[in-house]
Amino acid sequence: MKKTLMGTVAALGLAAPAWAADDVTLQLKWVTQAQFAGYYVALENGYYGDEDLNVTIKPGGPDIAPTQVLAGGGADVTVDWMPSALSAREKGLPMVNIAQPFKSSGMMLTCWNDVGITDPASLANRTLGVWFFGNEFPFMSWMSKLGISTDGKSETGVEVLKQGFNVDPLLQRQADCISTMTYNEYWQVIDAGVSPDDLITFKYEDQGVATLEDGLYVLEENLSDPAFEDKMVRFVRASMKGWKWAEENPEDAAMIVLEYDETGAQTEKHQIRMMGEVAKLTAGSNGALDVADYERTVQTLLSGGSDPVITMEPKGAYTLAITDKALQ
């Protein structure tokens, strides 16, 4: 039928109708791994195509800042942590959260068990590995809540070691604790031959200072364009379909991620395990931002003492309009 119609159009010398899908570019916060499985599943299973979208997924890395990519027009939407996004917004980059696939935080501090650390208060006077480039904000807020200085000048404070995106400082005993994610670096320590009994961990979620991770962000000005808003509604709907499929099929989702890993650096064992842990973080979310979680994140970031992550309550930093339409 379509061939007959197109042939008639051509015979009449008329312009053929455009069947092209709408382009969307997604910038990830980090490299291709199961942390982003929902998006790769949506791509592989055709969920984006079902929404007439042509989605390009751009992996991140140690030299890629999602906020800068978004600001420079290199992506339509990016995955980022809310502390980073709210900090960027206060500094003049109007990022807006349009969806929140991750309900819980996977961030934690992993410490040697033999150095006398038994509770958060005993972190004082220790060397702690901390990720920077926007990932340090939850840690700084936590230390402020505990009344522990991070400037390196106080005898009862902590020495902050700028941690690379690896676990070497812990394994080499350069730090008593390091930053880890429940789904990634913690297991790198275990895979290096360390027993879980040799470690003590502190999950940010358990400490009451968890901030939202891996939300979807766009530039505020783009949301005034009805065509862009419509694209994001379809993108979020397809992405959440991908995330729920990944939760229900973790091993298959991990294998899909491996297919898209052009570096060949990821392993089947690690990705399957990662997907199992990530599924715990996306569980309970249908993609819509929980305003209570947002407000908790804001209050945590404001409570940074003399050096808070943000200095005022953000306005317009999120919208429920996209998920309201996507999930109806």
C-alpha positions in Angstrom: 0.0 0.0 0.0 2.8 2.4 1.0 4.8 1.5 -2.2 1.7 2.2 -4.3 1.1 5.5 -2.6 4.8 6.6 -3.0 4.8 5.5 -6.6 1.7 7.7 -7.3 3.3 10.6 -5.5 6.4 10.3 -7.6 4.4 9.9 -10.8 2.6 13.1 -10.1 5.9 14.9 -9.4 5.0 15.7 -5.8 7.4 15.8 -2.9 7.4 12.7 -0.9 6.3 13.0 2.7 9.0 13.0 5.3 9.1 9.9 7.4 12.3 10.8 9.3 12.4 10.3 13.1 13.2 13.2 15.4 16.9 13.3 16.5 17.8 13.2 20.2 21.3 13.1 21.6 21.8 11.8 25.2 25.1 12.6 27.0 25.9 10.0 29.7 27.6 10.9 33.0 30.2 8.1 32.6 31.4 5.4 30.3 29.1 2.7 28.8 28.1 0.4 31.6 25.0 -1.0 33.3 24.5 2.2 35.2 22.9 3.4 32.0 21.3 0.1 30.9 17.8 1.5 30.5 18.8 3.8 27.7 20.7 1.1 25.8 17.8 -1.3 26.3 15.4 1.3 24.9 17.7 1.7 21.9 18.2 -2.0 21.3 14.6 -3.1 21.8 13.3 -0.4 19.5 11.4 1.6 22.2 12.9 4.9 20.8 12.0 3.9 17.3 8.4 3.2 18.4 8.3 6.8 19.6 9.7 8.1 16.2 13.0 9.0 17.8 16.5 8.6 16.4 18.5 8.5 19.6 22.3 8.9 19.8 23.9 7.9 23.1 27.2 9.6 23.9 29.3 7.9 26.6 31.0 10.0 29.2 34.4 9.7 30.8 36.9 11.3 33.1 37.5 14.2 30.7 33.8 14.8 29.9 31.6 17.1 32.0 27.9 16.6 31.1 27.1 20.1 32.1 29.6 21.5 29.6 28.4 19.3 26.9 24.8 20.4 27.5 25.8 24.1 27.7 27.7 23.8 24.4 24.8 22.3 22.5 26.5 18.9 22.2 23.5 17.1 23.7 19.8 17.6 24.0 19.6 15.9 27.4 22.1 14.6 29.8 22.4 12.2 32.8 23.8 14.0 35.8 23.7 14.0 39.6 21.4 16.7 41.1 24.2 18.3 43.3 26.2 19.0 40.1 23.1 20.2 38.2 21.9 22.6 41.0 25.4 24.0 41.5 25.7 24.6 37.7 22.2 26.3 37.8 23.2 28.6 40.6 26.3 29.6 38.6 24.3 30.5 35.6 23.6 27.3 33.6 19.8 26.8 33.7 19.6 23.0 33.9 16.2 21.5 34.6 15.4 18.0 35.8 12.8 16.5 33.6 12.8 12.9 35.0 14.4 10.9 37.8 14.9 7.2 36.9 17.0 6.6 40.0 15.1 6.6 43.3 17.9 5.8 45.6 21.6 6.8 46.0 24.3 4.3 45.3 27.1 6.4 46.8 29.0 5.2 49.9 32.4 5.5 51.7 34.3 2.2 51.8 36.9 2.0 54.6 39.5 -0.5 55.9 38.1 -2.3 59.0 41.5 -2.5 60.7 42.1 1.2 61.2 39.7 1.8 64.0 36.8 3.3 62.0 33.5 2.2 63.6 31.1 5.0 62.9 30.9 8.3 61.0 32.3 10.2 64.0 35.5 8.2 63.8 36.2 9.4 60.3 37.8 12.5 61.8 41.6 12.7 61.5 41.6 10.3 58.6 42.7 10.4 55.0 39.6 10.0 52.8 39.5 9.6 49.0 36.9 11.8 47.4 35.8 12.2 43.8 35.7 15.8 42.5 34.4 17.3 39.2 31.0 17.8 40.9 30.9 14.5 42.7 32.4 15.9 45.9 29.3 17.9 46.9 27.4 15.2 48.8 30.6 14.3 50.7 31.3 17.9 51.7 27.7 18.3 52.9 28.0 15.1 55.0 31.2 16.3 56.7 29.6 19.6 57.4 26.7 17.8 59.1 29.1 15.8 61.2 31.1 19.0 62.1 34.3 17.6 60.6 36.5 20.1 58.8 37.7 19.3 55.3 40.2 22.2 54.8 43.1 20.1 56.0 44.0 22.7 58.7 42.1 21.3 61.7 43.6 18.6 63.9 40.2 16.9 64.2 39.4 17.3 60.5 40.0 15.0 57.6 42.6 15.1 54.9 40.8 14.9 51.5 42.6 13.0 48.9 41.5 13.8 45.4 40.6 10.4 44.2 40.8 9.3 40.6 38.0 7.1 39.2 39.7 4.0 40.6 40.2 2.2 43.9 44.0 2.4 44.0 44.2 4.7 47.1 42.5 2.1 49.3 44.3 -0.9 47.9 47.7 0.9 48.2 46.8 2.2 51.7 47.1 5.8 50.7 43.7 6.4 52.2 41.7 4.9 55.0 38.5 5.2 53.0 37.5 5.9 49.4 34.4 6.9 47.5 32.6 4.0 45.9 29.3 3.2 44.3 27.3 0.2 45.4 27.3 -1.1 41.8 30.8 -0.5 40.7 33.9 0.5 42.7 33.0 -1.5 45.8 33.1 -4.6 43.7 36.4 -3.6 42.2 37.8 -3.7 45.7 36.3 -7.1 46.3 37.6 -8.4 42.9 41.1 -7.3 43.9 41.0 -10.0 46.6 39.7 -8.0 49.6 37.2 -9.8 51.8 34.0 -7.9 52.7 34.9 -8.7 56.3 38.0 -6.5 55.9 35.8 -3.5 55.1 33.3 -1.2 56.7 31.0 0.9 54.5 28.8 3.9 55.1 26.0 4.4 52.6 24.9 8.0 52.1 21.3 6.8 52.0 21.7 5.4 55.5 23.4 8.6 56.8 20.5 10.9 55.8 22.6 12.9 53.3 21.8 11.0 50.1 21.3 13.3 47.1 19.6 12.4 43.9 21.7 10.7 41.2 21.4 10.0 37.5 18.5 12.3 36.7 17.7 13.6 33.2 18.4 17.2 32.6 17.9 19.7 29.8 18.4 23.4 29.3 15.4 25.5 30.5 15.2 27.6 27.4 14.6 24.5 25.2 11.5 23.6 27.2 9.7 26.7 25.8 9.7 25.0 22.4 6.6 22.7 22.1 8.4 20.5 19.6 11.4 19.9 22.0 9.0 19.3 24.9 7.2 16.7 22.8 10.5 15.0 21.9 11.4 14.8 25.6 8.0 13.3 26.5 8.5 10.6 24.0 12.2 10.1 25.0 11.3 9.8 28.7 8.4 7.4 28.0 10.7 5.1 26.0 13.6 5.4 28.4 11.5 4.3 31.4 10.1 1.4 29.4 13.8 0.5 28.9 14.6 0.8 32.6 11.7 -1.3 33.7 12.6 -4.0 31.2 16.2 -3.9 32.5 15.0 -4.3 36.1 13.0 -7.4 35.1 15.7 -8.8 32.9 19.0 -7.8 34.5 21.2 -10.4 32.8 19.8 -9.7 29.3 20.1 -6.0 30.0 23.8 -6.4 30.9 24.5 -8.3 27.7 22.9 -5.5 25.7 25.2 -3.0 27.4 28.2 -5.1 26.5 27.1 -5.0 22.9 27.4 -1.2 22.9 30.7 -1.1 24.8 33.1 -0.1 22.0 36.1 -0.1 24.3 35.8 -3.8 25.2 36.8 -2.9 28.7 33.7 -4.2 30.5 33.3 -7.8 31.5 30.2 -10.0 31.5 30.6 -10.8 35.2 31.0 -7.2 36.3 28.1 -5.9 34.2 25.6 -8.5 35.3 26.5 -7.8 38.9 26.3 -4.0 38.3 22.9 -4.3 36.7 21.6 -6.3 39.7 22.8 -3.5 42.0 21.5 -0.7 39.7 18.1 -2.3 39.6 17.9 -1.7 43.4 18.3 2.0 42.8 15.8 2.4 40.0 13.2 0.2 41.8 10.3 2.3 43.1 10.7 5.0 40.4 8.4 5.4 37.4 10.6 8.2 36.2 8.7 11.1 37.9 10.7 13.2 40.4 9.6 12.7 44.0 9.4 16.3 45.3 10.3 15.1 48.8 13.5 13.6 47.5 14.2 16.8 45.7 13.7 18.9 48.8 15.9 16.6 50.9 18.6 17.0 48.3 18.3 20.8 48.4 18.5 20.9 52.2 21.5 18.7 52.2 23.3 20.9 49.8 22.3 24.1 51.6 23.7 22.7 54.9 27.3 23.0 53.9 28.3 25.4 56.7 30.5 28.2 55.6 30.9 26.6 52.2 27.6 25.2 51.0 27.1 23.6 47.6 24.3 26.1 46.8 23.6 29.3 48.7 19.8 29.7 48.1 16.7 27.7 47.3 16.7 26.9 43.6 13.7 28.1 41.6 12.5 26.3 38.4 15.1 23.6 38.8 12.7 20.8 37.9 9.5 20.3 36.0 6.9 17.5 36.3 5.3 18.5 33.0 7.3 16.0 30.9 6.7 12.9 33.1 3.0 14.0 33.6 2.6 13.6 29.9 4.9 10.7 29.4 3.4 8.5 32.1 -0.3 9.2 31.6 
